[in-house]
Amino acid sequence: MSQKYTFKQKLRYYFDNTLSRGTSSIIMWLAVVSLLVIIVFGVVYALSGINMEGEEGMGIFEAMWQTLLRSIDPGTMAGDTGWIFRFIGLLITIGGIFILSTLIGVLTTSLDEKLEQLRKGRSAVIEENHTLILGWSPKVIQIISELIIANENQKKPRIVILAETDKVEMEDTIREEIPDTENTKIICRTGSPLDLTDLKIVNPDGARSIIIISPEKENADTYVIKSILALTLNPKRKEGKYHIVAEIKDEENMEVAQIVGKDEAMFVLSPDLTARITAQTCRQSGLSIIYQQLFCYEGDEMYFKNEPTLAGKTYKDALFAYNTSSVLGFKDTEGKIHINPLPDTKLTEGDEILAITEDDDTIILSDITDYQIKENALIKTEPKSSVKKERNVILGWNKRGKIIIRELDEYVEKGSEIDIISDLENTEEIERELQSLISNQKVNFIHGDITKRAELDKNDITSYDNIIILNYYDIDIREADAKTLICLLHIRNMADKKGKKVNIVSEMFDQKNRELAEVTKADDFIISEDLISLFLTQLSETPDLKKVIDILFEAEGSEFYLKDAEDYIKLGEEINFYTVLEAASYKNETAVGYRIIKYAHSVENNYGIKVNPNKDEMITFSEGDKIIVLAED
């Protein structure tokens, strides 16, 4: 049998429900109470004829007006006369004080709640055409810094960040690390990128690109993949395609990531990419500076541009067509990227030139027709192969070591050796696995402590062709960086004492430790998370660069090399860079810059590296100087 409720209970239930709806309901009830007070006491004044001494009775509307004044301003009754009139006025004033104080309390509480909500970053973002960053890690600061530079020529650029980190904490970190954001506005919101409701806050449908940051925790790839699923499988998603860029840390997860992302997401496999770069840079002093410059918006970058006037002309014609931009290749009408094609390759209508230039609007055809090429300065010989027998060493060990050794195997001649010095125990299984991956190198494990000077002296570290220092992943980040730093300082000191030049590439986790380790030496390339941040940023702005990156860091095809200038032009001759272009084209190579060896340790002169020089500027090369080229080997 259903229970029957009294009218009082039902009225109380209705009253409680309306109060629970929030501030607006409370204000409504206060308004009702105020109206009742005004009506009741107005009627009392009007019907009773009560007024101040010597005054006649009031009409209903005048009585209500006097009641209203006394309820909102206690000072109104100061001039009242007549005790009955004063007493009724006092009751009205007390009721007014109660109503106003309650209203003030409600508004104050509501305002505090709103401010707290804003502090938590839960308000919706209505930006359009913004860059959306999902997640938070040390990479975010580098990404924002690069985007700010890239946005300098954009109108009202916006960066929106959604992460589980506190909004105020994110804003404070950004403000501390990047005091000047120039014309870019940065908006932070707190929420989970895996939650559809939270994602709605940052308007992913209106974003021009989405960067998903891999978190610093276990199963980071699972987090990234779930974030992509939350975007692509959202039943209320936009009809068009997203442009998503994300980092994957484990090669085994790449296949499922590509299945989930389909043609809406592109991925940077960070361990593999970093290993490929390590394999290339450890063998060539200064190559790291070139990569930093090309993938950092602070210098000259790579852009595509359709140039109808070059249709029907050759790739060599395109090389000479620009004075302040350096052509690397082109993208054909089917989307295929051609890096350093043969000089006589014909360009067709719709092909897009790939060039190094200052900005996306500076790829401008030159009106120079006489290139002032010095024929007598050209060295027209076959290109020399960089493949040779090498004896390299890896100090320390982590999971990237296998990938580095596998990549190095593509660049060295059969009969090469690579020693691994670390404190690993029971290395037989790793050694067998490595030997199954390579064919040109012999792997030797040597047990030792890389922080001990005696161990480094015993193994004559400076006698190796190339030295790679890897961090340990199974210890604290600070301790791992400390080991790398100590090892690096020992090797530098040993090399200085022996007067030997050594190629070193080292890995560090913490940006501050990296800065501590850096000295004016281009050889000491420090691998860090910044490199992955640069790639993610570039791909978010120019998606087609993904194919370019894949080609440049593959052992097959053309890559960047620093080759002896004396193999291209006669030393001591004053020439322009058009002459260098001509010399490189004879070897089926593309020249994009040079290195002056006397500035190899000068920070102010970018360690002697000059990428994308003005081609009509005169220069004289000396012994030891290098030409930066794209070549097969």
N, C-alpha and C positions, 0 to 999 in steps of 0.2 A: 504494500500500500504506500503510495507516494506521500511524502510529508508536505503539509500545508504551511505556508509561511505567512506571517502577519504583514500588514502594510508597512509597519515600521522596519521590519527586517528587509523587505524588498527595497524600501527607500534607502536604507543604509547600504545595501548591496550595490545599488545604482550609484550612490554617492562615492563609495570606495572605488568602483570601476572607473568613474570619470576622473577621480584624483590620480589614479595610476597611469593615466595617459600622458602625464607630464605637465610641463610648465603652462602650456596654453589652457589646459583644463582648470588648473588652479586659478589662473588669472580670470577665467570665465566665471568661476564661483565667487571670486572676490568682487567682480563687477555686479553679479546678481545681488550679493549681500549689500554692496554700496547702494544699488538702486532701491533695494527694499528699505534701507535706512532713510534715504532721501524721501521716498514716497510716504512711509509711515509717519515720520516726524513732520513732514510737510503737511500731511493731512491733520495731524494733531494741532499744529500751529493754526492752520486755516480754520478748523472747526471750533476750536476753543477760543479763538480770538486773542490768544495770549501774545503780547508784544512787549517791547520795552516801555518803561513808564512814560506816560504822556503821548504814546503812539497808538494809532488805531490798529485794529486787526489787519492781517495780511490776506491777500488772495492766495489761492492754491499754488500758482506758479511762482509768486514772490516768496511764499513760504518754502517751497522746494529749493529755490535759489539760495535762500539764507541757510537752509540745512546743508546744501552742498558746500557753501563757503566755510561753514564751521567744521565740516567733516574733513576738509583737506587742509585747512589752515587754522591751527589752535589760536593764533593771535587775533582772529576775527572777533572772538567773544570778549576781548579785553575792554571794550567800551560798552558792554551790555549793562542794562539797568533793570531792576526788578528781579527779586529772588526766584520766582517761578520761571521766568524767562531764562535766567542764568542757569538754573538747575537743568532745564531741558537742553540748553546749549552745551552744558558740560557733558551730558550723556551722549549727545551727538559727537562732540569732540573726542571723547574716549573711544567711541566706536570707530571714528575716522582714524585715530592713532593706531588702533588695532589693525584696521584694513591696510593702511599705508605701510606700517612696519612689516606686515605679512607680505605685502607686494614687493617691498624692497628686498626682503630675505629671499623670496622666490626668484626675483630677477638676478640677485647676486649669485645664488646657487646655480641658476641656469647658465649665467655667464661663465662661472668657474668650470662647469661641466663642458661648455662649448670650447673654452680655452684648452682644457685638458684633452678634449677630442682632437683639437687642432694640433696640440703638442704630440699626440700619438700618431698623427699623420693618417687620419682615416677619412678626410674629406676628399671628394672626387676631383680628379684632374680633367679639365676640359680643353687641354692643349691639343693641337693638331700638328701633324708633320714633325713630331718630335722624335728624338732618339730615346728609346726605352731601355733601361738597364735593369735586369732582373737578378737579384742576388747582391751580396756584398762580400768583398775580400780586398786585400791590398792592391789587386789589379785595378780596382775601380778608379783610384786616384790617377793612375797613369792614363787610363782610358779617357777620363774627363779632361785631363790636360791636353791630350791629343785632339779631342773633339773641339775644345775651345779654339785651338789654332785653326782647325779645319773650318770652323764656322765663322771665321773673321769676315768673310765676304758674303755671309748669309744675312737675311733680314729676320730679326727676332728669333734666333735659334733657341731651342729648348732641349734640356736633358732631364728626363724623369727617371727616378730610381725607386724601385719597389724591393724591399728586403725585410727580413725579420728583425733586423737591427733597429734600435730605437731611433726615431726620426731626428731628435735633437742631437743624439750622438753622431749620426751621419753628417748632419749639417755642421756640427762643430769640427769634425775631422776634415771635411772639405774646406771649410773656412780657414783652418790652420794650415793645411797643405797647399791650398790654392787661394791666396788672398785676393787675387784679381781674376775674375771670371770674364772680364771684358764684356762683350755684348751677349754672352750666353747666360741664360737664366737656368738655374738648377733647382729642381723640385724633388723633394724626398717624401716618400710615403712608407709607412710601416705596414707590412702584411706578408703573407706567404705567396710566392709565385706559383705555388701548387694549388692554391684555392681560387676557384672561379669568381667568388664574390670579391676577393681582394684584387684579383687581376682587373676586374671591371673598374676599380678606382682609378687606375692609371691609363685607361683608354688605349689598350693595345691595338684596337682596330684603326685608330687614327695615327699610329706611329709609322714613320717612314722606315725605321729599322729597329730591330730588337736584339740586344746583346745579352746572352745568358751567361752569367759568371759561375764558374765551377767553384763550389764552396771548399773551404779548407777542412775537410772532414772525410771520414770513411764513406765509401760508396758514393763519391761525388758525382760520378756519371749517372747514377740512378736519379739523383736530384735533377740533373740537367734534362734527362730524357722525360721525366715526369712533368717538368716545366713546359717542355715542347708539347706534350700530350694535352696539358691544360689549355694551351693556346689553340692547337689545331683541331682538337675534338670538342671544343666548346660548342654546344648546340646553338648558341647565339653569336657565333663568330661572324666576321665579315665575309662577304662573298669572294672578294679577291684574295690574292696570295699574300702571306706574310713574308717579310725579309728577315730571317732569323740567323744570327751568327752565334755559335756556341763552342765551348772547349770540351774535348773529350780526353780523359787521361789514360784510359786503358784501351789498347787496340782491340781487345776482344769485344768491347761494347760498341765499336764503330758501326758494325753491320746493323744492329738493332736500332741505333740512333738514326742511321740513314733511312731505315724502313719507316720510322716514326716521323722523321722530318720531311721525307719525300723530296719534292722540289721546292719546298718552302724554307729549308734550313741548310746551312753549310757549316761544316765542322772543322776545327783546328785540332788535330791529334797532337797535343803538346809534347809528350815525350819523344815521339817520332820526329817531329819537326825540329825540336831542339837538338836532337842527336844528329840529324842531317846537317844542321848549321855547324855544329861542333866539328863534325868530320871535315867539312870544307874549310872552316876558319883556322883550325889548328895547323893546317898545312900552308897557309898563306898569311903572312903578316900584313895587317891592314885591311883584310877583307871584312872583318867585323865592323869597321868604321863605315864601310860602304853600305852594308846592310842596315846599320842603324840610321844612316842618312836617308836611304831610300824608303824606309818604312816609318819614318818619323816625320810628322807634318811640319816640323820646324825647318827642315831643309827642302830640297827638291824631291818630289815624289813621282810616281808613275801614274799616267792618265791615258785614257783612250780618246781619240778624236777622229771623226770622219772628215776626210779631206778630198772632196770630189775632184779637185784639180790634179791629184796624183794618180787618178784612174788611168790605166794603160801604161804607166811608167814603171820603172824597176825599183826594187828595194834599195839599190844603191842610189838611185835618184832621190829617194825619200831621205836617205841619210844626210845628203847634202842640202836638202830643201829648207832646213831650219838652222838658224844661227844660235839661238838661245835655248833650244831643246834638243835632246839627244834621243834619236829613234832606237828602239830595241827590237821591234818586230811589228806585227800587225794581227788583227783579228779579222778573219774572213766572214763572209756573209752567212756562213753556217755556224758561226760562233767558235770555230777552232782557232786557237792561239798559235802563232808562228813566231818563235823567238830565234833571232839571228838566222833567218833564211838565207839561201844563196843570193849573192848580189844581183843576179840576173832574174830573180823571181819577179813576175809581173803582178802588179796590184790591179784589182778590178773595182768596178763601181760598187760602193757599199762597204768596202774594206775600211777598217778603223785603225789608224796608226797608234801604236803603243810607244809613248815617249816619256823620258824623264824631263820634268819641267817644274817651274816654281809653283804654279797653280793650274787649276783646270782651265783657266781662260788665257794662259800664256803660251799655248802651242800655236805659234803664229809663223806662217811662211815667210822666209827671208826674201828680200829683193836682190840679194847678192847673186851675180851670175859668173863673175870671175873669182874663182876660189883661191887664187894665188898659191897653187900647189907647187912646191919645189921638187921637181922630178929627180934632181940629182941627190936629194937627201933621202929618197926612198930606199928601203932594203927589201927587195922583192925575192924573198926566200920562202921555202915551205915552213909552215908553223912547227915549232918544237913541241913534242908531247911532254906533258907534265907527269906522266905515269913513270914511276921509277921504284926501285927497291927502297923500302923505308924501314927504319927501326924506331918504333914509337913506344910510348909508355903511358899507362893509365895509373894514376895515383889515387887510391881510394876506390870505392865501388858502390854502385846502386843499380837499379833495374834498367837505367838508361845505358849502362855500359855495354850490354849485349847489342843494342841497336846501333851504338856508335861504332863498335867493332865491325858489325855487318856492313855499315855504310862505308867505313874506311876501306873495306875489302874491294869496293868498286873503284877506288882511286889509286891503289898501289899495284906494283908489279909483283908477279909470282915470286915467292922466296922471301917476302917481307916478314918481319916479326913484330909482335906487340906483346910487351911485358905488362903484367898487372900486379902492382905492389899494393897490398892491403893486409888488414889483420883478419881476413876471412879464414875460417877453418873448413876443412873437408871440401876443397874446391874441385874435386875430380868430376863431379856431375856437371858443374857449370862449364868446365873445360871441354867435356865431351859434347855438350850442347853447342858450344861456340864453334867447335871444329866442324860440326855438321852444317853450320850456317855460312862458313867462309871457305874460300878455295885458294886465296893468294897470300894468306898470312899464317904464321904459326903462333899460337897463343901460349904464353908461359906465365904461370902464377908464381909470385914470389911473396912469401909471408914477411910482413914487416910493418913498422909503425911509421907512417908518412910524416909525422910531426918531429921525428928524431933526426937530427942533423947527421948523426953517424950512419944511420940507415941510408940516407940519401947519398952520402959520400961513398958508402960501400958499393952502391949500385951505379955510381958515376952518372947521376941523373942528367947532367949537362951534355952528355955524349949522345943522347937521343935526338932524332930529327924533330920530333914533335912531342910535347908534354901535355897531357890532359889531366886536370885535377877534378875529381868528382866528390860530391858531398855524400856522407852516409845518411840514409833515410831512416835508420832504426834508432837514432839517438836524438836528443833535443836539438832544435834548430840552432840555438846559440852555440852549443858545443860543436855541432857539425861545421858551422861557419868558422868557428875559432880554429878547428883543425885545418881547414882549407887555407885560412889566412896565414897560419904559422908555416905551413908547407910552402906556400907561395913566397913568403918572405925569405925562407931558407934558400930556395932555388934562385931567386933574384940575386941574393948575396953571393952564392956560389958562382953564378954566371959573371957577375961584376968582377970578382976576384980573379977569375980565369980569363977575363976579357973575351968571353964567348957570347954569341947572339943565340938566344933560344926562343922557340915559338911555344908560348904557353896559352892554353885556354882553360879557364877555371870556372867552377860553378859555385854560386852562393845563393842562399835562400833570402836573407834579409837585406833590404835595400841599403840600410845604414852601414852594414858590414861591407857591402859592395863598394860604397863610396869610400870607406876607410881603406880598402885594398887597392883602389885605383890610384895609379901614378901615371905620369906622362909617358905611357908606353902603349902603343896600339896593339902590341903583341898580346898583352895580358887581357884578352877579351873575357869579360865576366858574364856568364850566362845567368839570367835572372827571369823572374816572372814578367818583367817589363817587356821582354821580347814577345811573349804571347799576347800581352796587352796591345802592343803595336799592331800585330797581325789582326786581332779581333776588330780593332778600330778601323783599320784600312778596309777590311772586308765589309764592315757595316756601311762604309761610305761608297766603296767601289766594288761591288760583288764580283765583277769579272776578274779581279786580281787574284781570286782563288786559283784559277787555272794557271796564271802566271807563276804564282808561288809554287804550285805543284811541279811545274816544269823546271824552275830555277833550282829547286832543291832535290831533284832527281839526279842520280849519277849519269843516266842516259840523257842525251840532248846537250844543250848549251848551258853553261853556268858562267859566273863571273870569275875572272882570273886576273892576277896582277903579273904581267910578263915583262921581261927586260926590255927597256926602251931601245937598246942597241940592236934588237932583232927586228925593229920596225923602221927606225930612221937613224941617220948618221948623228952621232953625238957631237955637241958643240955647234950645231947649225941652228940659227934662229929661224923657226918655222911657225906656221899657225896650225890649229888643230884639224883643219881640213886636210892638211898633208898627212896627219896621223890617221885620219879616217881612210884616206886613200891607201896607205900602207897596210892597214888592217884588212881592207876589203880584198887585197891580193891573197890573203891567207884565209878568205871566207870567214872573217871575224868582224865583229862590230865594236869599234872603240867608243867608250863612253866617258873617259876621263884619264887621269894620270896621277902618279905619286912622285913628289920630289923628295928624295931620300934624306936630304939635309934637314928637312923639317919633320923627320920621322918621330921625334920626341917633343914636338912643339904643339901644345894644346891650342894656342892662338891660331896656328896655321892648319888646324884640323889634322894633325899628324902627317902633313904633307899631302893629304888626299884631296883631290879636286874632281868632283863628279859633275858632269854636264857643264864644261867650261864654254865660254863664248868662243866660237870656232875661228873668229877672225883675230883673236888676240895672239900676239907673238910670244913664243916660249922657246927656251933653249934647254935641252936635256943633257944631263951629265951621267957619268958612270954610276950605276946603282939605281937610277930612276926607273920607274915602272909605268907601263901603259895598262889601263884597266880595260879589259875587253870581254865580250861575250864570245865564248869559243867552246868547241866540243871537248877539248882537254888541254 
